[in-house]
Amino acid sequence: MLFDIIIIGVDMKNIYGITFEELENYFIEKNDKKFKAVQIFDWVYKKRIKNFNEMRNVSKETIKEMNDNFYFDRLEIIDKRIDTDVSKYLFKLNDEEKVEAVVMYHDYGTSICISTQVGCNMGCKFCESGRLKKRRNLQTYEMVLQILMVEEDINARLSHIVLMGIGEPFDNYENVIKFIDIVNSGKGIDIGSRHITVSTCGLVPKIIEFADYNKQVNLAISLHAPNDEIRDSIMGINKVYKIDKIMDAVRYYISKTNRRVTFEYIMLKGINDSTKCALELSNLLKGMNCYVNIIPYNETSHIEYKKSDKDTILKFYDILKKNNIGVTIRREFGSKVNAACGQLRSHYEEG
């Protein structure tokens, strides 16, 4: 389409991939007024225009400047599944690739879990999205558009963002940081940093780099095992970054941010759900500013792992609790709409 020819032929930038500071610097470098960035971000993110020509308090020259150097874009919602407490979206990107986002309705607000990559190379054997390998990183604007298009579809503001969908966020670090800057900015989407959570399976150098990031964004570690033997068998990343290295990085993050860390723990029947595992996990996390989020496994037809029994999950919870480890059991969302990460995409890709 003509749209694509323009993008390829001219060095134009997607407006949804530009941070407020970058737009300010753009005008400063042109010896122009940086206040124009305030006006433009207000039109783009507060008034939600989709064409620069809609801006009313901006000069014609500035509108032309924006049209010549920046462009708007959209994703296509090709499927939407609705349950009582969750809505799942499947987006088609401009290159025909597909990613998912899941909206969850809580008592405290409405959260969205977004994707950061097309596929994933981290090798978690229980994960549907990782079964279809990484094809590319998402660009910043493709992550921002997941937020904007869902808010438009539900006609409401999202209160919380979780980067825990398809992909490993820290494997797409620069685009993810720009995304956070845009959605956190008071001039942009304006979601508080403490309402944003980034989940990683344990890329140690990026955990350390993230600790030095100057925003109070939450960190979640997809741990899923209390020792290297089990974790090696279910998570490929553990062959590169062992649990002790991850714990060292998490302690550094806590020391730098004074933020509590979440450890995600999917309960897999007969794999990581024993009393011994619960006691090992308690010892591993003892004294750390953290809590464990126990996640009942969402089974898929392509993967052989099974969900732990309810009684087993409750027993695991009780052991952590008795050992003074903060712990919650995640409420199960969207079992009727293929809400597990990657399920809807794989349904479309493989039939």
N, C-alpha and C positions, 0 to 999 in steps of 0.2 A: 504494500500500500504506500501511497505518497508520503504518509507520516514517517515510515521507516527510511525512505530514500532521503528525506530531509535530515534525519538524525545521522545517517551514515555519511552524507555528503558534506555536512557542516558540523563543526565542533560545538554543538549545542549541548546543554546540560539539563537534566531533568530537575525541575524546581523542587520536587519532593526529595531529592537527594542532596540538597544544599542546606547546610546549617545556617543559622542566623548570623553567626560570626563570619562565615564565608561570604554571605551576601553583603554584609557590611564592608568587608575588605574589598569585594568586587567594586563597590562604588567609590571607596577611598582611593583605590588604584587608578580610577578614572578621574580623580580630582573632583568627584561629585559628592553630594551630601549623603553621609551614611544613614541619615534618618529615613531615607527612602526604603531601606531594608525593613524598618519598623512598619511602614505603610504596606509594603508588599506582603510581609508575613501576616499582617492583620487580615488582608484580603484572602490570602491562600488558606490560612489555618483557622481564623475566627469566622470569617464570612463564607469560607469554603467555595470560592469561585473556581471555575474550571477553564477560564480563558482570561488572559491578561486584559483584554478589551473591556471586561466588566468592571475594571477598577475606575472609580468615579473621582477620587481626590488626588489622582496622579496625572502628571502632565502627559500629553500625547507623545512627547519625545521619549519619556521614560517607558511608556507602554511599548513604543516601537523598539527601544533598547532591549526590553524583556523579551518581546516576540522574536527578535533577531538572535538572541543568545540562550534562551531557555524555553523549555516546552513542558506542557502537562502530559500526563499519561493516565491510563486506567488499566486495571486488571479485569479479566472477565470471570464472573461467578458462573461456573458451569454446573455446579450442583450445590444444594443446600439441604441438609438433613436436620430435622427439628425434633427434639425430645422435650420433656417437661422442664428440664433444668439446663439444657444445653442446646446449642445450635452449631453445626459443623459446616464449614464452607470449603469448597474445592475451587481454587483459582486457576485459570489458565493464563500463563505469561505470554509475552509477545512472541517468544520462540517456540510456543506450543507446549512447553514444559508445564508441570502442574505441581502446586503446593497446597497445603491445608492450613486452616486456622480454626480454632475451636473457641466458642464463646460459652462461658459458664456463669450462671446466675446464682449469686450467693446472697446471704442476708446482709452482708456488708457492702455489696456493690456488684458490678458486672466486670468480670475479668476475661481477657483473651489470651490464648496461647498461640503464638505465631511461629512460623517456620523461618529459618535463616539460610537454608541451603536446599537445593533440589537433590534429594537423596542424602546419604551419609556414609562416610568411610570409617567410622569408629569401630565397627565390628561387634556391636552388642548382639548376641545371638538371640535374645528374646524380643528384639525390637523390629517391628514391621517396616519402619521407614529405613532402617539400616540394611534390610534385606535387598532393597533396590539401591544400588550404590550411588555415590555422589556423582552428579553430572556437572554441577557448577555451583558457585556461591550465588546467593541472592544479592542484588545491588541494594544499596540503602533505600532507594525510592520504592523498590518492590516490597520491602518490609513496612515502610510508612504507609503505603497504599492498602496493605491488609487492615491497618487500623482505620483509615479514612473510609474505606468502602464498607466495612462492617458497621461503623457508626452511622453511616448513611442508610444502610439497610435496616438497622434496628431503630433508627431515628432517636438515638440516645447516646450519651457519653459513656465511654468505657472508663472504669475507675482503676483497673489494675492490668498490667501487662506482664506476661511470662514468656520468656524466650526458651521454649521447651518443646517446640513442635519438630517438624522434620529438620534434621541437620544438627551439627555441633556448633553452637554460637562462637566459641573461641577458635574454631577453624576458619572463621570468617570475621576475624577480630576487628579490622579497621571499619568495615561496613556496619558492624554491630554498634561500635562506639559512636559513629556518626548518627545512626538511627536513634540511639539513646539521647544524644544531644538534641535532636530535633523534637522527639516526643516529650522530653523533659523540659525544654525551654518554655519559659512563660510567654514568649512571643509565638511559640509553635503550638503543639497539641496540648502542652501544659499538664502532663501527668507527673505527679511528684516522684522523686527518685526512690523513695521508700515504698512506692507502689509498683516498682519495676523490679523484676527478678530475672537474673540470667542463670541458666542451668548449664553445667559442664560435666562431662564424664571424667574429667581429670587431666586437662592439658596444663601441667604444672607451670611452665614458663608464663602462660597467659593468666593463670590465677595470680601469680606474683605481679604481673604487669597491671592486672585489673585492681589489685590492692592499692596501687599507686595512682589510680584514676581518681579524680577529685570530686566524685559524686557518691552519695550514700546509697548506691544501688545494691539490692540484695543479691547474695550469691547462694546458689544451690548446687550441691555436689551429688551427682548420680552415682552413689556408692554401690548399693545392691549386694554387698558381701562384706563379711567382717574380717576376711583374711585373703591373702594372695592366691592361695590354692583354688578357692571357689571363684574368686574374681577373674583369675586367669582363664577359667573354663567357660565363663559367660560373657566376658568383656575383653575384646582384643586390645584396648588401650592399656590394660593393666600390664601387658608384656613390655610396654615402654615406660610407663610411670606407675611404679608400685605404690601400695597403700601408704607406706611410711613417708614417701616423698610428697604424696597428696596431702597428708596430715601436716607436714612441715609447711607447705604452701598455705594451707588453710589457717594455721596458727599465725603466719605472717599477715594474712589478710585481716584476721581479727585484731591483731596488734595495731595495724595501720588504720582500721576503720571503726573499731569498737562495735562492729555489727555482728549480730548473731547469724550463724551459718545454718542452712538447712541441709540435712543429708537425706536424699531420696532413697527409699529402700523398697523395691518391688519384691513382693513375696511370691516366690516360685516353689511350687509344691515339691518337697523332697530334695530341694537344691540348697536353699539358704534360709529355711524357715524353722530350723530345729532349736530346741532349748540351748544347745551348745552354741549355736550361732548368735542367739540373743545375748548370752553371757559374754561371748567374745566381743560383740558390738558394744556392749555396755562398758567393758574394760577399755576398748579402743577410744571411746569418746568421753571417758570420765574426766571431769574438770574442765571440759571445753565449752565455750559459749556457743551452744548449738542446740538443735533439736532434730529428731528423726521424724520424717514424714513417711509412714508406712503406706504403701500403695498396693491394694489388691490388683493382681495382674489381670489385664484385659486380654483374654485369649483370642488368638487368630487362627484361621484355618490352615495357614502356611507354616506355622511354627509349633513344635511339639510340646513346649512348656505349658504347664497347667497352673491355675490359680490355687493358692493355699486354701485349706478349709477355714471357715470362719472361726472355729474354735482354736485352730493353730495360730491364726492372726491375733486373736485376743490374748492368748497365752504369751506370745512374743511381746505384745504391747505391755502386758503386766510385768514381765521380767525387766524390761527397760525402765518402766515406771518405778519399780521397787529399787532399782539401782540409781535412782535420781537422774535419769536421762529424760529430758523433755521429749515428749512423743505425741504424735497425733496419727489417726488413721484417716487417710483421705476418703472422703465420700465418693462413691462410685458415680461417675457421670456418663450418660450417653451410651449405655450398653446396647440400646436399640438402634443407634445411628452410626455404628462403626467409629466410635470416638477415639479409639486408640490411635496413637500417632502413626500415620502412614497407611491406615486401612483403606480409607476412601480413595486415595491416590492409586494404591495397588489394585483396587477393584476396577478402576478405569484403565489402568495400564495393562492388566493381565486378564481382565474379564472374569 
